[in-house]
Amino acid sequence: MKYLYNLVFIIIFFLNYNLLKANELISYVDMDLLMKSSEPGKSISSELTVIHKKSTAELKKIEEELKKEEANLIKQKNVISNEEFEKKLSILRNKASDYQKQRKKFNDSINKKRLDATSELISLIQRILAEYANNNSISIIFQKKNIIIGKTELDITKDILKILNKNHKKIAIN
């Protein structure tokens, strides 16, 4: 009886040997490279740069006007009454406060646009990765930054970059 169990075990082991081998395909991708080097990633960066430069120029004009008003007020300090000076100083402080609020609103707006566009790009890349994995029977795709050592043949970044650039040239920033 003992021999029968051993014989059955050996037969099952040899028949199912290929089940014991790992046949799963694993790959990795450099998400940072895709975000920076892809056409949609570059379009996001360039659009945000244009928006930032335009808004910064507007904010700089307002800041220069505030500095001129402050310099004029300091020049007038000894000429006008204290009450008039305090009124003008209060108005100038309110303008400076409004400027700070506008600056914060601008920074928040830029950050929100950056996050939204980046999120859209990541979503797009994930869809491409899912389709690529399905078509090439890949079980797991890791991010390159989480890999310590890996064969270069497992890196699919260039393939994904080609697909991404071919199918999507630009991501609109709202």
DONUTI-789156 format. One record per residue: residue number from 1; x, y, z of N, C-alpha, C, CB in turn; residue in three letters. Coordinates in Angstrom, 3 decimals. Glycine has a CB too. Example, Ala and Ser with C-alpha at 12.3 -4.5 7.8 and 13.67 -1.06 7.14 Angstrom:
<guzas>
[guza 1; [13.190; -5.690; 7.800]; [12.300; -4.500; 7.800]; [13.200; -3.300; 7.800]; [11.308; -4.473; 9.046]; "ALA"]
[guza 2; [12.850; -2.250; 7.080]; [13.670; -1.060; 7.140]; [12.900; 0.030; 7.870]; [14.084; -0.598; 5.725]; "SER"]
</guzas>
This chain:
<guzas>
[guza 1; [0.814; -1.182; 0.000]; [0.000; 0.000; 0.000]; [0.870; 1.262; 0.000]; [-0.933; -0.011; 1.198]; "MET"]
[guza 2; [1.937; 1.196; 0.789]; [2.855; 2.326; 0.862]; [3.494; 2.580; -0.505]; [3.942; 2.072; 1.928]; "LYS"]
[guza 3; [3.825; 1.522; -1.210]; [4.414; 1.653; -2.542]; [3.418; 2.252; -3.529]; [4.898; 0.293; -3.047]; "TYR"]
[guza 4; [2.186; 1.936; -3.355]; [1.146; 2.455; -4.232]; [1.010; 3.970; -4.080]; [-0.192; 1.769; -3.935]; "LEU"]
[guza 5; [1.042; 4.442; -2.831]; [0.984; 5.890; -2.594]; [2.203; 6.605; -3.185]; [0.889; 6.179; -1.087]; "TYR"]
[guza 6; [3.357; 6.003; -3.001]; [4.580; 6.595; -3.557]; [4.542; 6.622; -5.076]; [5.811; 5.821; -3.085]; "ASN"]
[guza 7; [4.051; 5.548; -5.665]; [3.951; 5.471; -7.109]; [2.975; 6.518; -7.650]; [3.517; 4.072; -7.532]; "LEU"]
[guza 8; [1.830; 6.644; -7.010]; [0.849; 7.659; -7.425]; [1.444; 9.059; -7.275]; [-0.458; 7.536; -6.591]; "VAL"]
[guza 9; [2.135; 9.312; -6.185]; [2.760; 10.621; -5.950]; [3.790; 10.931; -7.037]; [3.430; 10.659; -4.558]; "PHE"]
[guza 10; [4.620; 9.985; -7.370]; [5.665; 10.193; -8.390]; [5.035; 10.436; -9.757]; [6.619; 8.972; -8.454]; "ILE"]
[guza 11; [4.008; 9.678; -10.093]; [3.337; 9.859; -11.385]; [2.704; 11.247; -11.461]; [2.260; 8.765; -11.602]; "ILE"]
[guza 12; [2.021; 11.679; -10.412]; [1.393; 13.012; -10.395]; [2.467; 14.084; -10.474]; [0.527; 13.208; -9.116]; "ILE"]
[guza 13; [3.550; 13.904; -9.781]; [4.627; 14.881; -9.781]; [5.205; 15.065; -11.178]; [5.723; 14.460; -8.811]; "PHE"]
[guza 14; [5.511; 13.993; -11.864]; [6.102; 14.099; -13.190]; [5.106; 14.580; -14.244]; [6.671; 12.767; -13.601]; "PHE"]
[guza 15; [3.855; 14.216; -14.108]; [2.853; 14.669; -15.068]; [2.554; 16.161; -14.922]; [1.574; 13.868; -14.900]; "LEU"]
[guza 16; [2.663; 16.646; -13.718]; [2.354; 18.049; -13.466]; [3.607; 18.884; -13.259]; [1.455; 18.173; -12.259]; "ASN"]
[guza 17; [4.725; 18.430; -13.736]; [5.977; 19.154; -13.558]; [5.911; 20.553; -14.155]; [7.122; 18.379; -14.182]; "TYR"]
[guza 18; [5.262; 20.669; -15.308]; [5.183; 21.989; -15.941]; [4.321; 22.943; -15.130]; [4.628; 21.869; -17.359]; "ASN"]
[guza 19; [3.467; 22.441; -14.272]; [2.695; 23.323; -13.394]; [3.570; 23.924; -12.302]; [1.529; 22.560; -12.764]; "LEU"]
[guza 20; [4.625; 23.242; -11.964]; [5.507; 23.741; -10.922]; [6.453; 24.831; -11.421]; [6.304; 22.604; -10.346]; "LEU"]
[guza 21; [6.679; 24.862; -12.701]; [7.545; 25.899; -13.257]; [6.764; 27.206; -13.362]; [8.098; 25.475; -14.648]; "LYS"]
[guza 22; [7.454; 28.316; -13.182]; [6.812; 29.626; -13.288]; [6.772; 30.044; -14.755]; [7.564; 30.690; -12.428]; "ALA"]
[guza 23; [5.588; 30.117; -15.298]; [5.432; 30.522; -16.692]; [4.863; 31.936; -16.800]; [4.528; 29.534; -17.431]; "ASN"]
[guza 24; [4.886; 32.664; -15.740]; [4.322; 34.006; -15.720]; [5.329; 34.996; -16.289]; [3.913; 34.407; -14.288]; "GLU"]
[guza 25; [4.844; 35.882; -17.150]; [5.697; 36.930; -17.702]; [5.614; 38.157; -16.818]; [5.291; 37.275; -19.153]; "LEU"]
[guza 26; [6.773; 38.697; -16.517]; [6.865; 39.897; -15.694]; [7.675; 40.924; -16.462]; [7.509; 39.594; -14.301]; "ILE"]
[guza 27; [7.236; 42.174; -16.395]; [7.949; 43.270; -17.055]; [7.982; 44.474; -16.134]; [7.284; 43.636; -18.407]; "SER"]
[guza 28; [8.731; 45.475; -16.547]; [8.733; 46.728; -15.808]; [8.775; 47.890; -16.784]; [9.923; 46.793; -14.832]; "TYR"]
[guza 29; [8.328; 49.053; -16.281]; [8.240; 50.243; -17.114]; [8.700; 51.451; -16.293]; [6.784; 50.448; -17.651]; "VAL"]
[guza 30; [9.368; 52.375; -16.951]; [9.849; 53.604; -16.307]; [8.781; 54.690; -16.473]; [11.226; 54.069; -16.920]; "ASP"]
[guza 31; [7.941; 54.844; -15.464]; [6.838; 55.809; -15.530]; [7.358; 57.246; -15.603]; [5.917; 55.646; -14.311]; "MET"]
[guza 32; [8.445; 57.535; -14.903]; [9.001; 58.892; -14.935]; [9.428; 59.271; -16.350]; [10.199; 59.007; -13.974]; "ASP"]
[guza 33; [10.060; 58.338; -17.043]; [10.481; 58.588; -18.417]; [9.265; 58.808; -19.313]; [11.332; 57.418; -18.944]; "LEU"]
[guza 34; [8.223; 57.999; -19.124]; [7.005; 58.170; -19.924]; [6.358; 59.526; -19.666]; [6.005; 57.051; -19.619]; "LEU"]
[guza 35; [6.367; 59.954; -18.424]; [5.738; 61.233; -18.065]; [6.514; 62.418; -18.655]; [5.649; 61.373; -16.529]; "MET"]
[guza 36; [7.820; 62.316; -18.690]; [8.642; 63.443; -19.135]; [8.947; 63.420; -20.633]; [9.934; 63.457; -18.367]; "LYS"]
[guza 37; [9.150; 62.243; -21.207]; [9.627; 62.150; -22.585]; [8.541; 61.934; -23.626]; [10.602; 61.051; -22.685]; "SER"]
[guza 38; [7.358; 61.585; -23.201]; [6.287; 61.339; -24.173]; [5.758; 62.659; -24.711]; [5.140; 60.522; -23.533]; "SER"]
[guza 39; [5.147; 62.591; -25.889]; [4.555; 63.794; -26.488]; [3.487; 64.408; -25.577]; [3.944; 63.458; -27.857]; "GLU"]
[guza 40; [2.572; 63.612; -25.005]; [1.586; 64.216; -24.101]; [2.231; 64.825; -22.859]; [0.562; 63.177; -23.681]; "PRO"]
[guza 41; [3.268; 64.175; -22.329]; [3.972; 64.711; -21.164]; [4.660; 66.032; -21.469]; [4.991; 63.708; -20.663]; "GLY"]
[guza 42; [5.281; 66.101; -22.646]; [5.934; 67.354; -23.061]; [4.905; 68.450; -23.294]; [6.767; 67.136; -24.340]; "LYS"]
[guza 43; [3.735; 68.093; -23.846]; [2.700; 69.107; -24.090]; [2.180; 69.667; -22.771]; [1.535; 68.511; -24.911]; "SER"]
[guza 44; [2.022; 68.808; -21.777]; [1.584; 69.274; -20.458]; [2.602; 70.258; -19.899]; [1.389; 68.082; -19.483]; "ILE"]
[guza 45; [3.858; 69.886; -19.965]; [4.925; 70.732; -19.428]; [4.988; 72.082; -20.138]; [6.269; 70.022; -19.546]; "SER"]
[guza 46; [4.908; 72.073; -21.460]; [5.012; 73.332; -22.202]; [3.791; 74.227; -21.966]; [5.172; 73.051; -23.700]; "SER"]
[guza 47; [2.587; 73.641; -21.923]; [1.386; 74.446; -21.667]; [1.425; 75.057; -20.281]; [0.123; 73.598; -21.826]; "GLU"]
[guza 48; [1.857; 74.283; -19.293]; [1.943; 74.818; -17.933]; [2.997; 75.923; -17.841]; [2.269; 73.695; -16.938]; "LEU"]
[guza 49; [4.075; 75.790; -18.584]; [5.105; 76.831; -18.591]; [4.556; 78.128; -19.170]; [6.334; 76.371; -19.395]; "THR"]
[guza 50; [3.799; 78.034; -20.255]; [3.206; 79.224; -20.868]; [2.232; 79.893; -19.904]; [2.488; 78.858; -22.183]; "VAL"]
[guza 51; [1.372; 79.102; -19.283]; [0.396; 79.653; -18.328]; [1.122; 80.302; -17.157]; [-0.567; 78.546; -17.816]; "ILE"]
[guza 52; [2.164; 79.638; -16.675]; [2.917; 80.168; -15.537]; [3.590; 81.493; -15.884]; [3.967; 79.153; -15.076]; "HIS"]
[guza 53; [4.217; 81.576; -17.058]; [4.889; 82.816; -17.462]; [3.905; 83.961; -17.607]; [5.639; 82.613; -18.772]; "LYS"]
[guza 54; [2.751; 83.676; -18.209]; [1.738; 84.715; -18.417]; [1.223; 85.244; -17.078]; [0.565; 84.166; -19.260]; "LYS"]
[guza 55; [0.885; 84.349; -16.184]; [0.358; 84.766; -14.884]; [1.425; 85.443; -14.033]; [-0.213; 83.567; -14.138]; "SER"]
[guza 56; [2.643; 84.963; -14.136]; [3.727; 85.578; -13.377]; [3.964; 87.011; -13.847]; [5.016; 84.752; -13.510]; "THR"]
[guza 57; [3.872; 87.244; -15.149]; [4.045; 88.603; -15.675]; [2.941; 89.527; -15.147]; [4.037; 88.589; -17.226]; "ALA"]
[guza 58; [1.713; 89.033; -15.109]; [0.602; 89.838; -14.587]; [0.809; 90.140; -13.107]; [-0.744; 89.111; -14.797]; "GLU"]
[guza 59; [1.223; 89.144; -12.352]; [1.453; 89.341; -10.923]; [2.617; 90.304; -10.671]; [1.728; 87.997; -10.244]; "LEU"]
[guza 60; [3.626; 90.249; -11.532]; [4.772; 91.145; -11.391]; [4.361; 92.607; -11.600]; [5.875; 90.758; -12.388]; "LYS"]
[guza 61; [3.464; 92.835; -12.569]; [2.967; 94.192; -12.809]; [2.252; 94.716; -11.573]; [2.021; 94.221; -14.028]; "LYS"]
[guza 62; [1.410; 93.898; -10.998]; [0.671; 94.310; -9.802]; [1.641; 94.586; -8.657]; [-0.357; 93.227; -9.389]; "ILE"]
[guza 63; [2.646; 93.751; -8.508]; [3.629; 93.939; -7.445]; [4.406; 95.242; -7.629]; [4.595; 92.754; -7.403]; "GLU"]
[guza 64; [4.779; 95.561; -8.875]; [5.490; 96.817; -9.146]; [4.617; 98.024; -8.840]; [5.951; 96.866; -10.603]; "GLU"]
[guza 65; [3.328; 97.939; -9.188]; [2.400; 99.037; -8.874]; [2.291; 99.239; -7.366]; [1.005; 98.756; -9.472]; "GLU"]
[guza 66; [2.220; 98.146; -6.628]; [2.154; 98.249; -5.168]; [3.422; 98.885; -4.600]; [1.937; 96.864; -4.545]; "LEU"]
[guza 67; [4.566; 98.545; -5.157]; [5.821; 99.134; -4.682]; [5.870; 100.631; -4.980]; [7.025; 98.428; -5.329]; "LYS"]
[guza 68; [5.365; 101.029; -6.154]; [5.326; 102.458; -6.498]; [4.405; 103.208; -5.547]; [4.860; 102.657; -7.957]; "LYS"]
[guza 69; [3.245; 102.628; -5.278]; [2.304; 103.278; -4.355]; [2.914; 103.397; -2.959]; [0.976; 102.489; -4.289]; "GLU"]
[guza 70; [3.638; 102.364; -2.537]; [4.287; 102.412; -1.231]; [5.353; 103.506; -1.195]; [4.911; 101.051; -0.891]; "GLU"]
[guza 71; [6.143; 103.604; -2.266]; [7.185; 104.638; -2.318]; [6.550; 106.032; -2.308]; [8.071; 104.460; -3.582]; "ALA"]
[guza 72; [5.462; 106.222; -3.059]; [4.776; 107.519; -3.071]; [4.207; 107.841; -1.703]; [3.657; 107.529; -4.119]; "ASN"]
[guza 73; [3.667; 106.858; -1.029]; [3.092; 107.084; 0.300]; [4.170; 107.471; 1.300]; [2.351; 105.832; 0.786]; "LEU"]
[guza 74; [5.326; 106.830; 1.205]; [6.438; 107.168; 2.104]; [6.912; 108.596; 1.846]; [7.613; 106.171; 1.922]; "ILE"]
[guza 75; [6.926; 109.001; 0.574]; [7.329; 110.375; 0.241]; [6.337; 111.384; 0.788]; [7.460; 110.546; -1.276]; "LYS"]
[guza 76; [5.055; 111.024; 0.820]; [4.001; 111.934; 1.257]; [3.800; 111.925; 2.769]; [2.708; 111.580; 0.575]; "GLN"]
[guza 77; [4.483; 111.077; 3.490]; [4.244; 110.893; 4.913]; [4.343; 112.202; 5.702]; [5.225; 109.890; 5.467]; "LYS"]
[guza 78; [5.349; 112.992; 5.439]; [5.549; 114.238; 6.182]; [4.688; 115.379; 5.649]; [7.010; 114.639; 6.134]; "ASN"]
[guza 79; [4.138; 115.236; 4.450]; [3.360; 116.300; 3.822]; [1.878; 116.211; 4.200]; [3.518; 116.239; 2.300]; "VAL"]
[guza 80; [1.353; 115.008; 4.314]; [-0.078; 114.849; 4.602]; [-0.286; 114.578; 6.088]; [-0.686; 113.702; 3.756]; "ILE"]
[guza 81; [-1.527; 114.717; 6.530]; [-1.849; 114.498; 7.938]; [-1.767; 113.016; 8.278]; [-3.250; 115.043; 8.265]; "SER"]
[guza 82; [-1.658; 112.748; 9.580]; [-1.560; 111.366; 10.037]; [-2.814; 110.568; 9.683]; [-1.324; 111.326; 11.543]; "ASN"]
[guza 83; [-3.979; 111.186; 9.778]; [-5.236; 110.495; 9.458]; [-5.270; 110.107; 7.985]; [-6.453; 111.384; 9.802]; "GLU"]
[guza 84; [-4.882; 111.044; 7.121]; [-4.849; 110.770; 5.684]; [-3.817; 109.675; 5.368]; [-4.523; 112.064; 4.895]; "GLU"]
[guza 85; [-2.665; 109.749; 6.037]; [-1.625; 108.740; 5.847]; [-2.133; 107.354; 6.250]; [-0.370; 109.104; 6.659]; "PHE"]
[guza 86; [-2.809; 107.280; 7.397]; [-3.335; 105.997; 7.880]; [-4.384; 105.426; 6.923]; [-3.943; 106.164; 9.282]; "GLU"]
[guza 87; [-5.218; 106.296; 6.351]; [-6.226; 105.845; 5.387]; [-5.557; 105.250; 4.149]; [-7.151; 107.012; 4.984]; "LYS"]
[guza 88; [-4.566; 105.995; 3.626]; [-3.864; 105.511; 2.436]; [-3.074; 104.228; 2.736]; [-2.917; 106.600; 1.900]; "LYS"]
[guza 89; [-2.509; 104.162; 3.937]; [-1.768; 102.974; 4.347]; [-2.711; 101.774; 4.456]; [-1.048; 103.219; 5.692]; "LEU"]
[guza 90; [-3.892; 102.000; 5.000]; [-4.892; 100.937; 5.109]; [-5.320; 100.441; 3.721]; [-6.120; 101.437; 5.897]; "SER"]
[guza 91; [-5.529; 101.370; 2.801]; [-5.890; 101.006; 1.421]; [-4.765; 100.192; 0.779]; [-6.184; 102.279; 0.575]; "ILE"]
[guza 92; [-3.521; 100.628; 0.993]; [-2.372; 99.921; 0.431]; [-2.248; 98.515; 1.028]; [-1.081; 100.719; 0.678]; "LEU"]
[guza 93; [-2.497; 98.382; 2.322]; [-2.449; 97.053; 2.952]; [-3.531; 96.141; 2.388]; [-2.607; 97.172; 4.478]; "ARG"]
[guza 94; [-4.725; 96.698; 2.148]; [-5.801; 95.901; 1.552]; [-5.421; 95.428; 0.148]; [-7.106; 96.715; 1.500]; "ASN"]
[guza 95; [-4.794; 96.330; -0.619]; [-4.350; 95.946; -1.964]; [-3.285; 94.848; -1.885]; [-3.796; 97.177; -2.724]; "LYS"]
[guza 96; [-2.379; 94.985; -0.914]; [-1.330; 93.971; -0.745]; [-1.948; 92.633; -0.330]; [-0.285; 94.433; 0.310]; "ALA"]
[guza 97; [-2.943; 92.688; 0.525]; [-3.639; 91.466; 0.932]; [-4.360; 90.821; -0.254]; [-4.643; 91.773; 2.056]; "SER"]
[guza 98; [-5.010; 91.648; -1.075]; [-5.672; 91.128; -2.276]; [-4.653; 90.509; -3.228]; [-6.454; 92.249; -2.992]; "ASP"]
[guza 99; [-3.498; 91.141; -3.336]; [-2.424; 90.618; -4.191]; [-1.977; 89.236; -3.696]; [-1.216; 91.602; -4.214]; "TYR"]
[guza 100; [-1.792; 89.100; -2.387]; [-1.383; 87.811; -1.822]; [-2.446; 86.733; -2.081]; [-1.125; 87.951; -0.305]; "GLN"]
[guza 101; [-3.715; 87.107; -1.952]; [-4.800; 86.158; -2.224]; [-4.801; 85.755; -3.692]; [-6.165; 86.766; -1.840]; "LYS"]
[guza 102; [-4.591; 86.734; -4.573]; [-4.558; 86.455; -6.010]; [-3.379; 85.541; -6.340]; [-4.465; 87.772; -6.821]; "GLN"]
[guza 103; [-2.247; 85.789; -5.712]; [-1.057; 84.967; -5.939]; [-1.296; 83.530; -5.470]; [0.162; 85.569; -5.210]; "ARG"]
[guza 104; [-1.916; 83.382; -4.291]; [-2.218; 82.049; -3.771]; [-3.214; 81.337; -4.684]; [-2.775; 82.139; -2.335]; "LYS"]
[guza 105; [-4.217; 82.084; -5.166]; [-5.210; 81.506; -6.065]; [-4.540; 81.029; -7.361]; [-6.324; 82.536; -6.376]; "LYS"]
[guza 106; [-3.614; 81.816; -7.870]; [-2.876; 81.445; -9.076]; [-2.071; 80.165; -8.847]; [-1.942; 82.591; -9.508]; "PHE"]
[guza 107; [-1.340; 80.103; -7.721]; [-0.536; 78.910; -7.425]; [-1.415; 77.671; -7.269]; [0.291; 79.127; -6.148]; "ASN"]
[guza 108; [-2.539; 77.836; -6.587]; [-3.463; 76.714; -6.427]; [-4.017; 76.268; -7.775]; [-4.610; 77.095; -5.484]; "ASP"]
[guza 109; [-4.317; 77.227; -8.625]; [-4.849; 76.921; -9.950]; [-3.830; 76.148; -10.782]; [-5.255; 78.210; -10.673]; "SER"]
[guza 110; [-2.592; 76.596; -10.778]; [-1.522; 75.911; -11.526]; [-1.339; 74.489; -10.991]; [-0.179; 76.704; -11.425]; "ILE"]
[guza 111; [-1.322; 74.350; -9.677]; [-1.145; 73.017; -9.085]; [-2.300; 72.095; -9.445]; [-1.017; 73.120; -7.562]; "ASN"]
[guza 112; [-3.508; 72.616; -9.423]; [-4.679; 71.811; -9.774]; [-4.604; 71.386; -11.246]; [-5.988; 72.604; -9.504]; "LYS"]
[guza 113; [-4.245; 72.310; -12.121]; [-4.115; 71.975; -13.540]; [-3.045; 70.914; -13.754]; [-3.784; 73.227; -14.358]; "LYS"]
[guza 114; [-1.920; 71.054; -13.049]; [-0.828; 70.082; -13.164]; [-1.298; 68.696; -12.687]; [0.409; 70.551; -12.339]; "ARG"]
[guza 115; [-1.979; 68.664; -11.549]; [-2.460; 67.392; -11.018]; [-3.497; 66.742; -11.932]; [-3.052; 67.597; -9.635]; "LEU"]
[guza 116; [-4.420; 67.543; -12.448]; [-5.453; 67.014; -13.344]; [-4.845; 66.445; -14.624]; [-6.467; 68.109; -13.690]; "ASP"]
[guza 117; [-3.931; 67.199; -15.218]; [-3.305; 66.751; -16.463]; [-2.440; 65.515; -16.223]; [-2.457; 67.878; -17.075]; "ALA"]
[guza 118; [-1.707; 65.500; -15.128]; [-0.871; 64.348; -14.798]; [-1.735; 63.125; -14.525]; [0.019; 64.654; -13.582]; "THR"]
[guza 119; [-2.826; 63.327; -13.830]; [-3.748; 62.226; -13.555]; [-4.328; 61.662; -14.851]; [-4.879; 62.695; -12.631]; "SER"]
[guza 120; [-4.670; 62.535; -15.775]; [-5.192; 62.091; -17.070]; [-4.135; 61.309; -17.847]; [-5.671; 63.294; -17.896]; "GLU"]
[guza 121; [-2.887; 61.776; -17.801]; [-1.800; 61.082; -18.486]; [-1.543; 59.716; -17.852]; [-0.519; 61.931; -18.455]; "LEU"]
[guza 122; [-1.567; 59.640; -16.547]; [-1.359; 58.357; -15.868]; [-2.478; 57.388; -16.224]; [-1.286; 58.552; -14.336]; "ILE"]
[guza 123; [-3.695; 57.881; -16.260]; [-4.830; 57.044; -16.645]; [-4.658; 56.513; -18.065]; [-6.141; 57.833; -16.529]; "SER"]
[guza 124; [-4.210; 57.375; -18.947]; [-3.961; 56.993; -20.342]; [-2.872; 55.921; -20.423]; [-3.555; 58.230; -21.178]; "LEU"]
[guza 125; [-1.798; 56.112; -19.681]; [-0.698; 55.143; -19.669]; [-1.172; 53.808; -19.092]; [0.500; 55.689; -18.851]; "ILE"]
[guza 126; [-1.989; 53.871; -18.056]; [-2.486; 52.621; -17.464]; [-3.351; 51.835; -18.452]; [-3.291; 52.921; -16.192]; "GLN"]
[guza 127; [-4.170; 52.537; -19.222]; [-4.982; 51.845; -20.227]; [-4.082; 51.192; -21.284]; [-5.974; 52.833; -20.899]; "ARG"]
[guza 128; [-3.049; 51.922; -21.709]; [-2.117; 51.370; -22.699]; [-1.381; 50.164; -22.115]; [-1.102; 52.450; -23.160]; "ILE"]
[guza 129; [-0.954; 50.261; -20.855]; [-0.258; 49.151; -20.208]; [-1.168; 47.926; -20.085]; [0.247; 49.574; -18.822]; "LEU"]
[guza 130; [-2.423; 48.149; -19.738]; [-3.362; 47.029; -19.601]; [-3.560; 46.322; -20.940]; [-4.720; 47.523; -19.056]; "ALA"]
[guza 131; [-3.716; 47.108; -21.988]; [-3.891; 46.525; -23.317]; [-2.624; 45.798; -23.763]; [-4.264; 47.614; -24.335]; "GLU"]
[guza 132; [-1.473; 46.411; -23.522]; [-0.189; 45.810; -23.894]; [0.024; 44.494; -23.139]; [0.974; 46.791; -23.603]; "TYR"]
[guza 133; [-0.280; 44.506; -21.840]; [-0.127; 43.297; -21.030]; [-1.056; 42.196; -21.523]; [-0.404; 43.601; -19.551]; "ALA"]
[guza 134; [-2.255; 42.555; -21.872]; [-3.221; 41.578; -22.373]; [-2.761; 40.985; -23.713]; [-4.609; 42.232; -22.529]; "ASN"]
[guza 135; [-2.297; 41.840; -24.612]; [-1.857; 41.384; -25.933]; [-0.582; 40.539; -25.886]; [-1.634; 42.576; -26.831]; "ASN"]
[guza 136; [0.277; 40.800; -24.909]; [1.563; 40.098; -24.829]; [1.623; 39.086; -23.684]; [2.683; 41.101; -24.667]; "ASN"]
[guza 137; [0.494; 38.770; -23.101]; [0.390; 37.780; -22.013]; [1.330; 38.092; -20.853]; [0.690; 36.383; -22.544]; "SER"]
[guza 138; [1.380; 39.345; -20.475]; [2.202; 39.765; -19.344]; [1.313; 39.745; -18.099]; [2.832; 41.195; -19.582]; "ILE"]
[guza 139; [1.798; 39.099; -17.047]; [1.008; 38.967; -15.828]; [1.158; 40.168; -14.906]; [1.403; 37.712; -15.093]; "SER"]
[guza 140; [2.384; 40.656; -14.773]; [2.660; 41.745; -13.836]; [3.583; 42.755; -14.501]; [3.290; 41.207; -12.523]; "ILE"]
[guza 141; [3.265; 44.042; -14.298]; [4.148; 45.122; -14.754]; [4.484; 45.969; -13.528]; [3.470; 45.997; -15.899]; "ILE"]
[guza 142; [5.775; 46.082; -13.245]; [6.252; 46.883; -12.120]; [6.755; 48.235; -12.613]; [7.368; 46.139; -11.356]; "PHE"]
[guza 143; [6.833; 49.192; -11.668]; [7.490; 50.457; -11.979]; [8.989; 50.253; -11.828]; [6.977; 51.614; -11.055]; "GLN"]
[guza 144; [9.738; 50.868; -12.711]; [11.191; 50.685; -12.714]; [11.822; 51.182; -11.413]; [11.812; 51.413; -13.906]; "LYS"]
[guza 145; [11.259; 52.229; -10.820]; [11.859; 52.776; -9.605]; [11.769; 51.799; -8.431]; [11.183; 54.089; -9.237]; "LYS"]
[guza 146; [10.899; 50.789; -8.531]; [10.773; 49.798; -7.474]; [11.599; 48.545; -7.732]; [9.332; 49.423; -7.302]; "ASN"]
[guza 147; [12.340; 48.528; -8.843]; [13.152; 47.379; -9.214]; [14.606; 47.665; -8.838]; [13.017; 47.065; -10.738]; "ILE"]
[guza 148; [15.197; 46.745; -8.147]; [16.612; 46.900; -7.788]; [17.482; 46.408; -8.929]; [16.945; 46.132; -6.482]; "ILE"]
[guza 149; [17.240; 45.191; -9.373]; [17.982; 44.594; -10.479]; [16.976; 43.911; -11.390]; [19.070; 43.582; -9.970]; "ILE"]
[guza 150; [17.131; 44.108; -12.678]; [16.243; 43.452; -13.631]; [16.894; 43.371; -14.997]; [14.911; 44.192; -13.724]; "GLY"]
[guza 151; [16.528; 42.361; -15.720]; [17.055; 42.210; -17.074]; [16.506; 43.321; -17.956]; [16.698; 40.819; -17.658]; "LYS"]
[guza 152; [17.342; 43.820; -18.822]; [16.897; 44.893; -19.710]; [15.848; 44.404; -20.701]; [18.084; 45.481; -20.460]; "THR"]
[guza 153; [15.802; 43.100; -20.952]; [14.799; 42.557; -21.867]; [13.389; 42.674; -21.281]; [15.114; 41.091; -22.190]; "GLU"]
[guza 154; [13.294; 42.823; -19.981]; [11.989; 42.929; -19.324]; [11.459; 44.359; -19.326]; [12.082; 42.420; -17.896]; "LEU"]
[guza 155; [12.299; 45.316; -19.722]; [11.893; 46.724; -19.761]; [11.056; 46.982; -21.015]; [13.138; 47.663; -19.730]; "ASP"]
[guza 156; [9.810; 47.395; -20.822]; [8.903; 47.646; -21.949]; [8.652; 49.138; -22.145]; [7.572; 46.921; -21.731]; "ILE"]
[guza 157; [9.459; 49.972; -21.536]; [9.256; 51.419; -21.593]; [9.262; 51.941; -23.027]; [10.329; 52.130; -20.784]; "THR"]
[guza 158; [10.210; 51.508; -23.835]; [10.308; 52.010; -25.211]; [9.079; 51.637; -26.026]; [11.566; 51.464; -25.890]; "LYS"]
[guza 159; [8.581; 50.428; -25.830]; [7.380; 50.005; -26.559]; [6.170; 50.853; -26.161]; [7.090; 48.514; -26.297]; "ASP"]
[guza 160; [6.028; 51.067; -24.878]; [4.897; 51.859; -24.379]; [5.026; 53.303; -24.847]; [4.821; 51.799; -22.831]; "ILE"]
[guza 161; [6.240; 53.826; -24.843]; [6.477; 55.198; -25.304]; [6.099; 55.347; -26.773]; [7.950; 55.593; -25.095]; "LEU"]
[guza 162; [6.444; 54.369; -27.596]; [6.069; 54.418; -29.016]; [4.557; 54.410; -29.187]; [6.684; 53.235; -29.776]; "LYS"]
[guza 163; [3.881; 53.539; -28.464]; [2.417; 53.462; -28.551]; [1.784; 54.756; -28.075]; [1.883; 52.280; -27.725]; "ILE"]
[guza 164; [2.282; 55.290; -26.978]; [1.746; 56.526; -26.411]; [1.932; 57.695; -27.373]; [2.420; 56.834; -25.069]; "LEU"]
[guza 165; [3.115; 57.831; -27.942]; [3.389; 58.929; -28.873]; [2.617; 58.767; -30.179]; [4.884; 59.014; -29.163]; "ASN"]
[guza 166; [2.422; 57.541; -30.590]; [1.701; 57.287; -31.836]; [0.221; 57.640; -31.712]; [1.853; 55.823; -32.243]; "LYS"]
[guza 167; [-0.381; 57.277; -30.595]; [-1.829; 57.427; -30.434]; [-2.268; 58.733; -29.782]; [-2.349; 56.296; -29.630]; "ASN"]
[guza 168; [-1.389; 59.381; -29.034]; [-1.783; 60.583; -28.295]; [-0.676; 61.629; -28.367]; [-2.104; 60.240; -26.822]; "HIS"]
[guza 169; [-0.976; 62.738; -28.990]; [0.031; 63.785; -29.170]; [-0.035; 64.847; -28.079]; [-0.138; 64.439; -30.524]; "LYS"]
[guza 170; [-1.222; 65.068; -27.521]; [-1.386; 66.199; -26.620]; [-2.481; 65.909; -25.612]; [-1.704; 67.478; -27.404]; "LYS"]
[guza 171; [-2.302; 66.451; -24.414]; [-3.353; 66.419; -23.400]; [-3.711; 67.860; -23.101]; [-2.899; 65.650; -22.096]; "ILE"]
[guza 172; [-4.980; 68.176; -23.258]; [-5.441; 69.554; -23.050]; [-5.485; 69.886; -21.570]; [-6.826; 69.765; -23.677]; "ALA"]
[guza 173; [-5.058; 71.081; -21.256]; [-5.112; 71.563; -19.887]; [-6.278; 72.537; -19.788]; [-3.764; 72.236; -19.460]; "ILE"]
[guza 174; [-7.130; 72.241; -18.826]; [-8.344; 73.090; -18.652]; [-8.044; 74.297; -17.810]; [-9.490; 72.294; -18.006]; "ASN"]
</guzas>
